[in-house]
């Protein structure tokens, strides 16, 4: 998949563009740990009487359209957007500056550890919108809803704080539900049609592209319940394990799974020609 950096002109300077949008960027996020409600641009601090009422993390914010729109609609809340792609972070910050939104800040972090960035109970909510699913088993720990990460989220969420995810990948959503259960979370809602439940929710450009291709928007919202006494990963980790049996009936193939599905469908077509039953991949 092409990254944002692949589409830049030769004279592009990330440093200069970042400098121009620094009012919506945080370059030392760990220094803000425990004090995000007092965040102000360029290392500043808000007076105690003007602290934000709460802090919301958009983890994997992309180009920031969704984050900025949410911030515009909720000026008493500070929205912190984090992404692995510096170009996306730059564009997010530029969008915030152009819109004149002062309650949103963006951070570039290639593998964010929420415990290093946020204090205990500091976040009201963690938003996870269309994250990279990493379908292969060996890359499962990189998923933002992996068990170990959900256990960390528990520590930085306030009492009653939520984890909310939207994705086009039903297998990824179903995997995530197993992780929520293992981490002791309780579902507030789960749906195959997030847009139907929340028709007025802001759109991102990425979501519009997916929906135009026929993608569903599935998701959930969960809150930490009692902490599990024993934390152990017992769920199947390959997203292939969460595919339906009748692959040929799929109306939409989630990102990253086209090759696996094509291989299984083709292999079973050959087996049928030989009078053999369909093969199903092992649950791993």
C-alpha positions in Angstrom: 0.0 0.0 0.0 1.3 3.4 -0.9 2.0 5.8 2.0 1.4 9.5 2.1 5.1 10.1 1.7 5.1 8.4 -1.7 2.9 11.1 -3.2 5.0 14.1 -2.2 6.7 16.5 -4.7 10.5 16.8 -4.7 10.6 20.2 -3.0 8.5 19.0 -0.1 10.0 19.8 3.4 8.3 18.0 6.3 10.2 20.2 8.8 8.9 23.4 7.3 5.4 22.2 7.0 5.5 21.0 10.6 6.8 24.4 11.7 3.9 26.0 10.0 1.4 23.9 11.9 3.1 23.7 15.3 0.1 25.3 17.0 -1.6 21.9 16.7 1.4 19.6 17.2 3.0 18.2 20.4 6.6 17.2 20.0 7.2 16.1 23.6 4.0 14.2 24.4 5.5 12.2 27.4 6.1 15.5 29.1 2.4 16.1 29.1 1.6 12.9 30.8 -0.9 13.4 33.6 -1.5 17.1 32.6 -3.2 17.0 29.1 -6.2 18.8 30.4 -3.9 21.9 30.7 -2.5 21.6 27.3 -1.8 24.7 25.3 0.1 25.2 22.0 3.9 25.3 21.8 4.7 24.0 25.2 2.2 26.3 26.9 -0.1 25.5 29.9 -3.7 26.6 30.4 -4.6 28.3 33.7 -6.2 25.9 36.1 -9.6 27.6 35.7 -9.5 27.0 32.0 -8.6 23.3 32.0 -10.4 21.1 29.4 -13.2 19.1 30.9 -11.9 15.8 29.6 -9.3 14.2 27.2 -10.1 11.9 24.3 -7.5 9.9 22.4 -7.9 9.2 18.7 -5.5 6.4 18.2 -4.5 6.1 14.5 -6.1 9.4 13.5 -5.0 9.3 9.8 -5.3 12.7 8.1 -7.3 14.0 11.0 -10.6 14.9 9.3 -12.6 12.9 11.9 -10.6 14.2 14.8 -10.9 17.8 13.9 -14.6 17.5 13.2 -15.2 15.9 16.6 -13.2 18.6 18.3 -15.2 21.4 16.6 -18.4 19.9 17.9 -17.0 19.5 21.5 -14.9 22.6 22.4 -14.7 21.7 26.1 -12.8 18.4 25.3 -9.2 18.1 24.3 -8.8 15.6 21.4 -5.3 14.1 21.0 -4.7 12.4 17.7 -1.8 10.0 17.3 -0.6 8.4 14.1 2.4 6.4 12.8 2.7 8.4 9.6 4.4 11.8 10.0 2.8 13.1 6.8 -0.7 12.3 8.1 0.1 14.0 11.4 1.4 17.1 9.5 -1.8 17.2 7.4 -4.0 16.7 10.5 -2.3 19.6 12.2 -2.6 21.8 9.1 -6.3 21.0 9.0 -6.8 22.0 12.6 -5.0 25.3 12.1 -6.9 26.1 8.9 -10.2 25.4 10.8 -9.1 27.5 13.8 -9.8 24.6 16.2 -7.8 25.1 19.4 -8.9 21.9 21.3 -7.1 19.3 19.2 -3.4 18.4 19.0 -1.6 15.8 17.0 1.4 13.5 17.8 3.6 11.4 15.6 4.5 8.1 17.3 5.4 4.9 15.4 4.4 2.6 18.2 2.6 4.6 20.9 2.7 3.2 24.5 -0.3 4.8 26.2 1.3 4.3 29.6 4.2 6.5 28.7 1.9 9.2 27.2 -1.0 9.4 29.6 -1.5 9.3 33.4 -3.7 6.9 35.3 -7.4 7.6 34.5 -6.5 10.6 32.3 -8.6 9.6 29.2 -12.4 9.7 28.9 -12.3 7.7 25.7 -10.1 6.0 23.2 -11.3 6.1 19.6 -9.9 3.6 17.1 -11.1 4.3 13.6 -10.3 2.0 10.7 -7.0 0.7 12.1 -4.6 -1.4 10.2 -5.9 -5.0 10.8 -2.6 -6.9 10.3 -4.4 -10.1 9.2 -1.4 -12.5 9.7 -1.1 -14.4 13.0 2.5 -13.3 13.6 1.6 -9.6 13.4 -1.4 -9.9 15.7 0.3 -8.1 18.6 0.4 -4.9 16.4 -3.4 -4.7 16.3 -4.7 -1.8 18.4 -7.2 -4.2 20.0 -4.8 -6.9 21.0 -5.1 -8.2 24.6 -1.9 -6.7 25.9 -2.9 -3.2 24.6 -6.4 -3.4 26.0 -4.9 -4.2 29.4 -2.9 -1.0 29.1 -5.9 1.0 28.1 -7.6 0.0 31.3 -5.0 1.9 33.3 -5.3 5.2 31.4 -9.1 5.3 31.1 -11.1 7.1 33.8 -13.9 5.3 35.6 -16.5 4.6 33.0 -14.1 5.5 30.2 -14.7 3.7 26.8 -12.9 2.1 24.0 -14.7 2.7 20.7 -13.7 1.1 17.4 -15.0 1.4 13.8 -13.7 -0.8 11.0 -14.6 -2.2 7.6 -13.3 -5.6 8.6 -15.8 -7.9 10.2 -13.1 -10.5 10.9 -11.1 -7.9 12.7 -14.1 -6.7 14.7 -14.9 -10.3 15.7 -11.3 -10.9 16.7 -11.4 -7.7 18.8 -14.5 -9.0 20.6 -12.5 -12.0 21.8 -9.9 -9.7 23.1 -12.4 -7.5 24.9 -13.7 -10.6 26.7 -10.2 -11.7 27.7 -9.3 -8.3 29.0 -12.5 -8.0 31.1 -14.3 -5.3 29.1 -18.1 -5.1 28.9 -19.8 -4.1 25.7 -22.0 -1.0 25.7 -23.0 -1.7 22.1 -21.8 -3.7 19.1 -23.2 -3.4 15.6 -22.8 -4.3 11.9 -23.9 -0.8 10.9 -22.2 2.0 12.9 -23.5 4.6 10.3 -27.1 3.5 11.0 -26.6 3.9 14.7 -24.8 7.3 14.4 -25.9 8.9 11.1 -24.6 12.3 12.1 -21.1 11.1 13.0 -18.3 12.9 11.1 -16.7 11.2 8.0 -13.1 10.9 7.1 -11.9 10.8 3.5 -10.7 7.2 4.1 -14.1 6.1 5.3 -15.8 7.7 2.3 -13.5 5.7 -0.1 -14.2 2.4 1.7 -18.0 2.9 1.8 -17.9 3.9 -1.9 -16.4 0.4 -2.6 -19.2 -1.2 -0.7 -17.5 -1.6 2.7 -19.6 -2.0 5.8 -18.8 0.0 8.9 -18.9 -2.3 11.9 -17.8 -1.6 15.4 -18.3 -1.6 19.1 -18.0 0.5 22.3 -16.8 -1.1 25.5 -16.0 -0.2 29.0 -13.5 -1.9 31.4 -15.3 -4.2 33.8 -13.6 -6.1 36.7 -10.0 -6.9 35.9 -9.4 -10.5 35.0 -7.6 -12.6 37.6 -5.6 -14.3 34.9 -4.6 -12.7 31.6 -3.8 -15.2 28.9 -4.2 -15.1 25.1 -6.4 -18.0 24.1 -8.1 -16.6 20.9 -7.3 -17.6 17.3 -4.9 -14.9 16.0 -5.1 -15.2 12.3 -8.0 -13.2 10.9 -8.5 -15.9 8.3 -9.9 -17.9 11.3 -12.8 -15.4 11.5 -13.9 -15.6 7.9 -17.3 -17.1 7.1 -17.4 -20.6 5.6 -19.0 -19.5 2.3 -16.3 -17.1 1.0 -17.8 -16.9 -2.4 -20.8 -15.1 -1.0 -18.8 -12.2 0.4 -20.0 -8.9 -0.9 -17.0 -7.1 0.3 -13.4 -8.2 1.1 -11.7 -6.4 4.0 -8.4 -4.7 3.5 -5.4 -7.0 3.5 -7.4 -10.3 3.0 -7.9 -10.4 -0.8 -5.0 -12.7 -1.4 -5.9 -15.2 1.3 -9.5 -15.4 0.2 -8.6 -15.7 -3.5 -6.2 -18.6 -2.6 -8.8 -20.5 -0.6 -11.5 -20.0 -3.2 -9.2 -21.1 -6.0 -7.9 -24.1 -4.1 -11.5 -25.3 -3.2 -12.6 -24.8 -6.8 -9.9 -27.3 -7.9 -10.9 -29.7 -5.1 -14.5 -29.7 -6.3 -13.4 -30.6 -9.8 -11.8 -33.7 -8.3 -14.9 -34.5 -6.3 -13.2 -33.6 -3.0 -14.9 -31.6 -0.1 -14.0 -28.0 0.5 -10.9 -27.3 2.6 -11.1 -24.9 5.5 -7.9 -23.3 6.9 -7.0 -24.4 10.5 -8.1 -22.2 13.4 -4.9 -20.6 14.6 
